[in-house]
Every structure is written in C-alpha cells, then in structure tokens.
Amino acid sequence: MWQQTRLLDTLTALCITGALAMLAAALMIVWLRILPVESVTLAAPLVRVMPQEVADALQGRMNGNFLTLSLTRIRSSLESLPWVKSASVRRVWPNRLDITLTEQRPVARWGNSGREWVNVEGDTFAAILPLHLQATLKELPQLSGPSRTSAYLLNYYRESRQLLAPLGLTPVSITLSERLALEMRLSNGMLLKLGREEMDGISSMRRLKKFVAAYPRFVATRQQLPASVDLRYSNGFALSPSRP
C-alpha cells in the first residue's frame, strides 16, 4: 500500500512538472510575440560603412524580443566591420533599437597594399576602400614602416607638415626602414634622406629644420631642383641632381 501511494505521488509530480514546462514554453512564445523589435535605426548617416554591411552584421543576431535580445552580440558583430571603430546599441521602449556607429577616420595610407590605413589616433586598420571615396582617400599621405611604428610616423608627418608649410611643400610619403632610417618624399617630387632618428647627437627633425632654413637660398634658387637631398650630415647636406 505504501509503495502504491509513493508511485502515485511520483506520477503526480511528473505530471505537474510536465505541465509547468509546457506552460513555461507557451508563456515564452507569448512573451516573444508580445514585445517584438519592430524597427532598427541608425543614429547618424554613414560615410564609409555600407548599409548592406550593417544589415549583414545584424543577420542572425536579432533572435529574441525587445527584452531578451543580446545587445553585446549585436555590438560585437557591428564592431567586426572593417570601417567601424566602435558601436553603441540601446533599447528604446517599446520596440526599437538605436544603433550608433563611430566610423574609422583614415588620415594616412599604410604601406603599399591599398587596403591598410592609419586613423587619427595613429592605429592601423585594414579595410577595402569604398568606390565613392577612392579619389579622395588616395590623396592621403603614405606612411610605411615596421610593425607598431604607425603612431610615431603619423606624429612625424604632422610635425614635418607644419615645418614645411611656409615653403609651400608637404610630405606625401614617409618611410621608416627596418634599420629605422627615415626617408621623406615631398610634394615637389624631391626625396629627403633623413637617416636614423639620432645621428651624431642631432635628431632627424633638427636636420629637417636646418634644411627648411637653407631651402629658400640654396635649393629653391637652383634652375633645376635636385632629385634627392641627403641630410645625414652633421654640418650640411648633399644634393643629387635630377636626371635630364
């Protein structure tokens, strides 16, 4: 008799558990239908990120309703897009998601691949250039150097651009070799060989300043500008003539 009562209690418990599970499943279905996400808005217009890229990034990340969606998964997927620096995703009651994308702002090209860039902070990133921006971004200066030197080269570019501005010249490319020697191509086609950062106690920027001071008198007055200028001397520089 005791065993029959225990069996009956067990069956009753199983029935109750099954009923509760079915009720929970039904409530979940109703819950998902009650608060669906009906719209997704971008808080600012996009320049470099294509709308289809955003749609593709959201694909498969919109499972759930307004309250159960994983904003972390959505944000991570958006931040994996090449031209996206950071993403913010927030819920707006009762059925909307607001997305704010901060795009990468390239200020220089990195290397010769045509797919690597330097942003305003000096960090490099890889991204294919959108067709509508090719003409504009190809005019950016080109920086090249060993790994983790992009920030240094960007700062060097900014300082040298300011220094050369009174001459009406700008750097169009700066290269740092594996031996840490600098070369700079100017907007007039002239190549400056600056050498290592520190040579004979004189920094490469100080050597450049000496060149800028001497340029109006000793370089600009020549009938033909030199093809290159070697600044790796402590007491002057050497001019290499252009080929006829």
N, C-alpha and C positions, 0 to 999 in steps of 0.2 A: 504494500500500500504506500509506503514511504517513497519507494522508487518511482511509482507511477506519478505521485504528486511532484516529485523533483523533475521528472521528464516533462510533465505538463508545464511547470514553471519555465523550464528551458525553452520549450517551443513557444511559449507566450513571449518570452524575452526576445527570441529571434524574430518573431512576427513584428513586435514593436520596433526593433532595430531596423528591420527592412522597411517598415512603413515610414520611419523617420528619415531614412536615407532617400526614399522616393520623394518624400515631402521636401527635403533639402534640395534635391535635384530640380524639382518643379519650381521651388522658390527661386533658385538660381536662374532658371530660364526666364521666369517672370522678371526678376531683377535686371537681367541683361537687357530685356526688352523695354523696361521702364525708363532707363537712363542711357540711351544710346548717344554716341558722339555724332552729331549731325553736321558739324562744319569744322574745318581747319583753316585758320587764317595766318598769313604771314604779316608780321608787324611792319615790315619795311620792304620797299622794292629791291629786287636783286639785280646786281650788275654782272657778276661773274658766274654765279650758280644758276643753272638752268632749272626752270620749274619742273621739267620731267625728272631731273635728278632727285628733287625733293620728293616727288610722288613715288619714285622707285625706292627711296630710302624708307618711306613710310609703309611700303608694301610688307605685309606680314607682321607689322608692329602695332596694328590697330585692333588687336584681339581684346575683347572686353568691353565694358561700358565706361561711362564718364568717370566713375569712381575707381574702377579696377584696372584701367589701362596703366601700363608701366611707363611712366614718364622717363625713367632712367634709360630704358631700352630705346625709346624713341630718340632721346637726346644723343645717345651713343651712336646710333645709326646715322643721324644727321651729321655728327662731327666726323664721321668717317669719309665724308665727301671731300674731295681734294681742295676745293676753294673755300671750304668752311673752316674758320678758325675756332669758333665756339657757337654753341646753340643753347637757347633757353626755351623750355616748353612749360606752359602753365595752363591749368584748367580755368575756364570762365563759365560760371554757372549760367544756365543749367546743362548745356550740351555742346560747348565749343572748346576747342584747343587753340591757344595762341602760340605761334612759333616765331621766335626772333633769331635770325641768323646773323652772326658777325662774320663778314667775308674777309679772306686774306687780302691784304693790300700790298701788292708787289711794288717794290721801289727799285729793284735791280734784277737782271738775269744772273743765273748762277751756272757757270760752266758753259759748255757748247751743246748741250743736249736739246735745248729749246723747250724743255719741259720742267726745268728747275728754276726756282725763283727765291729771292730774298725779300722778306717782309719788312715792315717798318721797325720791328724790334731787332732785326739782324738775323732772324732764324730762317733756315731754308725749308722749302716745301716743294713737292712735286705735283704738277697739275698740267693738263693739256690746255693750251691756250684757246679760248673761245674764238670763233671766226670773227665776230664783230669787234674784237679787241686786238686782233693781230697787228694792225698797223700802228696802234698806239703803244702797245707794250713792247714791240720790237725796237722802239726808240729808247728804251731804258738802258742805263749803263750796264756793262757786262763785268761781273766780278768772278774771278777764278782763284782757287787755292785749295790747300789740303783741307781735310775734314775739320770742322769746328773753327774755321777761321772767318766765317761769313760776317759775324758781328764786327770783328776787327777791321775787315776790309770795307764794310759799309761806313764805319766811323772814319776810316782813312779817306774814303771817297768824299764824304761830306765836308771834311776839313780842307781837303785839297781843292774841291769845287769852289769853296768860299775864297780860298787863297788865289785861285786863278781867275776869278771873276773880273777883277779890274783890267785884265789883259784881253777880255773878250773870249776867253778859252774855257773849255770844260773838259773834264776827263770823260772819255767814252768807254774806256775799259781799264781795269786794274788787275794785274795777275801777280799772285804770290807763288813762287816756285816751291818745290819740295825742299829746297835748301833755304827757303824763307827769304829769297831775294825778290824785290818788287820791281815791276815794270808798269808804266802807265802810258796809254795811248790818248793823245789829245784830239780835240775836235778838228784841228787843222791837219791831222794825219801824222804829226810828229810823235815819235816814241821816246819816252824818257826812261832811262835805265837808272833806277834809284838805288839798287843794291839792297843789302840787308838793313834791317831796322836800325842797327847801331854799327857804324864803321868808324874807326879811329876816333871814338868818342863823340861823333856827330850823328844825330838821328837823321833818318831819311826825310822827315818832314822839314828839318832845318836845311838840308841840302836843297829841297824843293823851294824853300823860301829864298835861298840865295839865287836860284835860277830865275825866279819871278822878278827879283830885284834887278838882275842883269838883262832880262829879256828885252826890254824896250831899246836898249842901247846896243847890245851885242848880237841879238838874234833877229829881232823884228826888222832891223835896217838892212839886212842882207838881201841881195837880189833874189836869191832862192833859199827858201827855208831848208834847214838840214833835215835829213830823213830821221835821224835819231840824235839824242843828246845823252852822253854818258856822264852821270852826276856822281859817279863813285870815286871822286877825288876829294881830298880834304881842302885843297886850295883852288878849286876851279872845276871846269867841266870840258869835255871834248865833244866837238861837233862832227857828225858824219854826214857828208854831203849827199843830196838826193842824186839818184842816177838820172842822166839826161834822157 
